[in-house]
Amino acid sequence: MSRWKPTLRLALGLLAASLLAPAALRAQGDGPRSQLLLPTGINVLAPAYLGLSGNLNFGQTILLPEAKIDSSVWVLTYTRAFSLGGRYAQFWINPIAGSIDGRGTFTDPRSGQRVTVNVSESGLADPVVSFKLGLVGAPALALPEFAKTPQEFQLSAFVSAALPWGDYDSDRLLNLGTNVLALRLGAPMVFPMGDPKAPFFLELFPSVAFYDDNDDPSGGASKREQDPLFMVESHLSHNFTPEFWASLDLRYRYGAETTTDGMDDDNSQDVLGGGVSFGYAFTRFLSMQASYGNVLTENDGTELEMVRVKLVLLF
């Protein structure tokens, strides 16, 4: 396994240029370099904008095959790394707001009637909190030790919860909130490779999300259940300079079919998405990132196009 040892300048450049947060919107994946280690004691504040166009709900968890939905999403991320019993630990907090415009004609699974929808909503979405604990190759190090310690294969345990606190009204056909508690479990892995002065990182992140029942779903139903969503995300990123990196991104999603009042909604997901990302550090403490993603192949009718722009401030 490759072991590489960054200089202090390179370590600061990597930090400023590479930090992304676990996805508040899971269809987009967590993004490249979201699982790289941080020095303990470093705070990160990162506002981001996402423009989404496709046929998924605002939270990007439920496929609506006959819909056309445009979402504008604002996400604020705060994260900090610390030592927990000598192990690397990290938490994230993600408040989310935005707007959604949806249109389409649907078949009501209960009545068989066609229903036309044209909806615009704005407000707060479900906030997300996340936690990671290093298991292998993930020591808790302050910045001076971090810059001097060779990195190797890393394996961590990850847990995330989307809390049902967003704007929700069952009389609306589309909502920013979900009225559902979602719990995600994962095992992110990082493989550092190549020249320490221009490193490659291969990230592999398998995870599964579980959903509580919605006992007050929209459309006049009494109960909506949802199967688990299985995800595998992968990124291959490279530092062309200490300040600039680029990444090729892949993400696969399977499952998450909903059942409304005991009737299948025929919206199980089976889709492979891909994209590219870029990051640049203007200073040791300020950077910007941009990503573009689209559907590469699907067996479920998923349509999705994503643009993401983020600023990252270290302090």
C-alpha positions as CSV (number, residue, x, y, z in Angstrom):
1,M,0.0,0.0,0.0
2,S,1.3,3.5,-0.9
3,R,2.4,5.7,1.9
4,W,3.0,9.3,1.3
5,K,4.2,12.2,3.5
6,P,3.0,15.7,2.8
7,T,4.9,18.8,3.7
8,L,3.2,21.4,5.9
9,R,2.6,23.7,2.8
10,L,1.2,20.8,0.8
11,A,-1.0,19.7,3.8
12,L,-2.5,23.1,4.1
13,G,-3.1,23.3,0.4
14,L,-4.8,19.9,0.4
15,L,-7.0,20.9,3.3
16,A,-8.1,24.2,1.7
17,A,-8.6,22.7,-1.7
18,S,-10.3,19.4,-1.0
19,L,-12.9,19.5,1.7
20,L,-16.5,18.5,0.9
21,A,-19.2,17.5,3.3
22,P,-21.3,14.3,3.5
23,A,-24.2,14.8,1.1
24,A,-27.2,16.5,2.6
25,L,-28.8,15.4,-0.8
26,R,-27.8,11.8,-1.2
27,A,-28.5,11.4,-4.9
28,Q,-25.5,13.6,-5.5
29,G,-23.2,11.5,-3.4
30,D,-20.9,12.9,-0.7
31,G,-18.5,14.4,-3.3
32,P,-14.8,13.8,-3.8
33,R,-12.4,14.1,-0.9
34,S,-15.3,14.3,1.6
35,Q,-13.7,11.4,3.6
36,L,-10.1,12.6,3.7
37,L,-8.6,13.1,7.2
38,L,-8.4,16.5,8.8
39,P,-6.0,17.7,11.5
40,T,-7.7,17.8,14.9
41,G,-8.7,21.2,16.0
42,I,-9.5,22.5,12.5
43,N,-12.9,24.1,11.9
44,V,-14.5,24.1,8.5
45,L,-17.4,26.3,7.4
46,A,-18.7,25.8,3.8
47,P,-21.7,27.4,2.1
48,A,-22.8,25.6,-1.1
49,Y,-25.4,26.0,-3.9
50,L,-26.8,23.1,-5.9
51,G,-28.9,23.3,-9.0
52,L,-30.8,20.1,-9.7
53,S,-33.1,19.1,-12.6
54,G,-34.7,15.7,-12.9
55,N,-37.5,13.5,-11.5
56,L,-36.5,13.0,-7.8
57,N,-38.0,14.8,-4.8
58,F,-36.2,17.7,-3.1
59,G,-34.4,15.3,-0.7
60,Q,-33.3,13.2,-3.7
61,T,-34.6,10.0,-2.0
62,I,-37.8,9.2,-3.9
63,L,-38.1,8.7,-7.6
64,L,-41.1,10.3,-9.3
65,P,-40.9,8.8,-12.8
66,E,-43.4,11.1,-14.6
67,A,-42.3,14.4,-12.9
68,K,-40.1,17.2,-14.0
69,I,-38.6,18.9,-10.9
70,D,-36.2,21.8,-10.7
71,S,-34.6,22.5,-7.3
72,S,-32.4,25.2,-6.0
73,V,-30.6,24.1,-2.8
74,W,-28.5,26.1,-0.3
75,V,-26.5,24.0,2.2
76,L,-24.3,25.3,5.0
77,T,-21.8,22.9,6.5
78,Y,-19.9,23.0,9.7
79,T,-17.4,20.2,10.5
80,R,-14.7,19.6,13.0
81,A,-12.2,16.7,13.6
82,F,-11.2,15.7,17.1
83,S,-9.7,12.8,19.1
84,L,-12.1,10.2,20.6
85,G,-10.1,7.7,22.7
86,G,-7.1,8.3,20.5
87,R,-9.0,7.6,17.4
88,Y,-9.9,10.0,14.6
89,A,-13.4,11.4,14.9
90,Q,-15.3,14.0,12.9
91,F,-18.9,15.4,12.9
92,W,-20.8,17.5,10.4
93,I,-23.9,19.7,10.8
94,N,-25.9,20.6,7.6
95,P,-28.8,23.1,7.7
96,I,-30.6,23.2,4.3
97,A,-32.9,25.6,2.6
98,G,-34.1,26.1,-1.0
99,S,-37.0,26.1,-3.5
100,I,-38.6,23.5,-5.7
101,D,-40.7,23.8,-8.9
102,G,-42.5,20.6,-10.0
103,R,-44.8,19.7,-12.8
104,G,-46.1,16.5,-14.4
105,T,-49.1,14.1,-14.7
106,F,-49.3,11.1,-12.4
107,T,-51.5,8.0,-12.0
108,D,-52.9,7.8,-8.5
109,P,-52.1,4.2,-7.4
110,R,-55.3,4.0,-5.3
111,S,-57.9,5.4,-7.7
112,G,-56.1,4.9,-11.1
113,Q,-57.0,8.5,-12.0
114,R,-54.6,10.8,-13.7
115,V,-53.5,13.8,-11.6
116,T,-51.8,16.9,-13.0
117,V,-49.3,18.7,-10.7
118,N,-47.8,22.2,-11.0
119,V,-46.2,23.2,-7.7
120,S,-43.7,25.8,-6.4
121,E,-42.5,25.8,-2.8
122,S,-39.6,27.3,-0.8
123,G,-38.4,27.1,2.7
124,L,-36.3,24.9,5.0
125,A,-35.5,21.2,4.3
126,D,-34.5,18.4,6.6
127,P,-31.2,19.1,8.3
128,V,-28.5,16.4,8.4
129,V,-26.1,15.5,11.1
130,S,-23.2,13.1,10.5
131,F,-20.4,11.4,12.5
132,K,-17.3,9.4,11.4
133,L,-14.9,7.3,13.5
134,G,-11.6,6.1,12.2
135,L,-11.0,2.3,12.4
136,V,-7.9,1.6,10.3
137,G,-5.1,4.0,9.3
138,A,-6.8,7.0,10.8
139,P,-4.9,8.5,13.8
140,A,-6.1,11.7,15.5
141,L,-3.3,14.2,14.8
142,A,-2.9,18.0,15.2
143,L,-1.6,19.9,12.2
144,P,2.2,19.7,12.8
145,E,2.0,15.9,13.3
146,F,-0.5,15.6,10.5
147,A,1.9,17.2,8.1
148,K,4.8,14.8,9.1
149,T,2.9,11.5,9.3
150,P,2.7,9.3,6.2
151,Q,-0.9,8.5,5.2
152,E,-2.0,5.0,4.1
153,F,-5.2,3.0,3.6
154,Q,-8.0,4.4,5.8
155,L,-11.2,2.7,6.9
156,S,-13.9,4.4,8.9
157,A,-17.4,3.9,10.3
158,F,-19.9,6.5,9.3
159,V,-23.4,7.3,10.5
160,S,-25.7,10.1,9.3
161,A,-29.3,11.2,10.1
162,A,-31.7,13.4,8.2
163,L,-34.0,14.8,10.8
164,P,-37.7,15.4,9.8
165,W,-37.7,19.1,10.7
166,G,-38.1,20.6,7.3
167,D,-41.2,22.4,5.9
168,Y,-43.9,19.8,5.3
169,D,-47.6,19.8,4.7
170,S,-49.5,16.7,3.5
171,D,-51.9,19.0,1.6
172,R,-49.0,19.8,-0.7
173,L,-48.0,17.4,-3.5
174,L,-44.3,18.4,-3.2
175,N,-42.5,19.4,0.0
176,L,-39.0,20.4,0.9
177,G,-39.2,18.3,4.1
178,T,-39.9,14.6,4.1
179,N,-41.8,13.9,7.4
180,V,-39.5,10.9,7.6
181,L,-36.4,10.1,9.8
182,A,-33.6,8.7,7.6
183,L,-30.6,6.9,9.0
184,R,-27.5,6.1,6.8
185,L,-24.7,3.7,7.7
186,G,-21.5,3.5,5.7
187,A,-17.9,2.3,5.7
188,P,-15.8,4.9,3.7
189,M,-12.4,3.9,2.5
190,V,-9.5,6.0,1.2
191,F,-6.5,4.8,-0.8
192,P,-3.7,7.4,-1.0
193,M,-1.4,6.7,-4.0
194,G,1.4,8.1,-6.1
195,D,3.9,11.0,-5.7
196,P,3.5,12.8,-2.3
197,K,4.0,16.1,-4.2
198,A,1.1,15.3,-6.6
199,P,-1.0,12.6,-4.9
200,F,-3.9,10.6,-6.1
201,F,-6.7,9.5,-3.9
202,L,-9.1,6.7,-4.6
203,E,-12.2,6.8,-2.4
204,L,-14.8,4.0,-2.1
205,F,-17.9,4.6,0.0
206,P,-20.5,1.8,0.3
207,S,-23.5,2.8,2.5
208,V,-27.2,2.0,3.1
209,A,-30.0,4.4,4.1
210,F,-33.1,3.3,6.1
211,Y,-36.3,5.3,6.3
212,D,-39.0,5.6,8.9
213,D,-42.7,5.3,7.8
214,N,-44.5,8.5,6.7
215,D,-47.8,8.4,8.6
216,D,-49.1,11.6,7.0
217,P,-48.1,11.4,3.3
218,S,-49.2,13.8,0.7
219,G,-52.0,13.0,-1.8
220,G,-54.6,11.9,0.8
221,A,-53.0,8.5,1.7
222,S,-52.7,7.1,5.2
223,K,-49.2,5.6,5.2
224,R,-46.1,5.5,2.9
225,E,-43.2,3.1,3.5
226,Q,-39.8,3.0,1.8
227,D,-37.3,0.3,1.2
228,P,-33.6,0.8,2.1
229,L,-31.4,2.7,-0.4
230,F,-28.1,1.0,-1.2
231,M,-25.3,3.3,-2.5
232,V,-21.7,2.9,-3.7
233,E,-19.8,6.0,-4.4
234,S,-16.3,6.2,-5.9
235,H,-13.9,9.0,-6.7
236,L,-10.4,9.2,-8.3
237,S,-8.9,12.6,-7.6
238,H,-5.4,14.0,-8.4
239,N,-3.5,17.0,-7.2
240,F,-2.0,18.7,-10.2
241,T,-0.5,21.4,-7.9
242,P,-0.8,21.8,-4.1
243,E,-3.7,24.2,-4.8
244,F,-5.6,22.6,-7.7
245,W,-7.2,19.1,-7.9
246,A,-9.6,17.4,-10.2
247,S,-11.7,14.3,-9.8
248,L,-13.7,11.7,-11.8
249,D,-16.8,10.7,-9.9
250,L,-19.1,7.6,-9.9
251,R,-22.1,6.7,-7.8
252,Y,-24.5,3.8,-8.0
253,R,-27.9,3.7,-6.3
254,Y,-30.3,0.7,-5.9
255,G,-33.6,0.3,-4.0
256,A,-35.7,2.9,-2.1
257,E,-39.1,1.8,-3.7
258,T,-42.1,3.3,-1.8
259,T,-45.3,1.6,-0.9
260,T,-48.4,3.8,-0.4
261,D,-51.3,2.2,1.6
262,G,-50.0,-1.2,0.8
263,M,-49.6,-0.7,-2.9
264,D,-46.2,-0.6,-4.6
265,D,-45.4,2.8,-6.3
266,D,-43.2,1.1,-8.9
267,N,-40.4,3.6,-8.3
268,S,-37.4,1.4,-7.3
269,Q,-34.1,3.0,-8.2
270,D,-31.3,1.3,-10.3
271,V,-29.0,4.0,-11.6
272,L,-25.4,4.8,-12.2
273,G,-24.4,8.4,-12.2
274,G,-21.1,10.1,-12.9
275,G,-19.4,13.5,-13.1
276,V,-16.4,15.6,-12.7
277,S,-15.2,17.9,-9.9
278,F,-12.6,20.6,-9.5
279,G,-11.1,22.4,-6.4
280,Y,-8.8,25.3,-6.1
281,A,-7.3,27.0,-2.9
282,F,-7.0,30.7,-3.2
283,T,-5.2,30.9,0.1
284,R,-4.4,28.4,2.9
285,F,-7.8,29.1,4.4
286,L,-10.2,29.8,1.5
287,S,-11.0,27.6,-1.5
288,M,-13.8,26.9,-4.0
289,Q,-15.1,23.7,-5.5
290,A,-17.3,23.0,-8.5
291,S,-19.0,19.7,-9.6
292,Y,-21.1,18.6,-12.5
293,G,-23.1,15.3,-12.5
294,N,-25.5,13.4,-14.7
295,V,-27.0,10.0,-15.3
296,L,-24.7,7.6,-17.1
297,T,-27.1,4.6,-17.3
298,E,-30.3,3.6,-15.6
299,N,-33.0,0.9,-15.5
300,D,-35.6,2.9,-13.7
301,G,-36.2,6.0,-15.7
302,T,-34.2,8.3,-13.4
303,E,-33.4,11.7,-14.9
304,L,-30.9,14.0,-13.0
305,E,-28.5,16.8,-13.8
306,M,-26.6,18.5,-11.1
307,V,-24.3,21.6,-10.7
308,R,-22.7,22.3,-7.4
309,V,-20.6,25.2,-6.3
310,K,-19.0,25.5,-2.8
311,L,-16.8,27.9,-0.8
312,V,-14.7,26.4,2.0
313,L,-13.3,28.4,4.9
314,L,-10.8,26.9,7.4
315,F,-10.3,28.5,10.8
